[in-house]
Amino acid sequence: MNSKNKYFHDRVVLLLLSFNVLVSVLASLIILLKLVNLPTDYYPFVQGRFPAGQKIYNTGSVVSLYSLVVFIVLTLVINGILSHKVYPHKKDFSIIILSLNLLLVALTYLVSQSLTSFS
């Protein structure tokens, strides 16, 4: 059997691929919906510096937050391709790559939520 067929017949890999796609799509949709519903006068924090106890925040535009959605999609595609290329050599590395992508998407989602919270 060809390595491509083995990759797509491996249950663990298919489970992780499916879960990666599901989490990435959900995170992207939630981020996009939150960005659409932001107030028009909202400028998100894009940088924070705390020298000598002072709090200095730099604000940016909402457009810069759309890069988080692009980042999620790019990491999904790149990690999927990388996992597929590594699978014939080391199956465990392929599974680790897919697992770490879940962590990366979760952390990206958390960062986006903290940047768009305006309480």
Secondary structure, 3 states (H helix, E strand, C coil): CCHHHHHHHCHHHHHHHHHHHHHHHHHHHHHHHHHHCCCCCCCCEEEEECHHHCCEEEECCHHHHHHHHHHHHHHHHHHHHHHHHHCCCCHHHHHHHHHHHHHHHHHHHHHHHHHHCCC
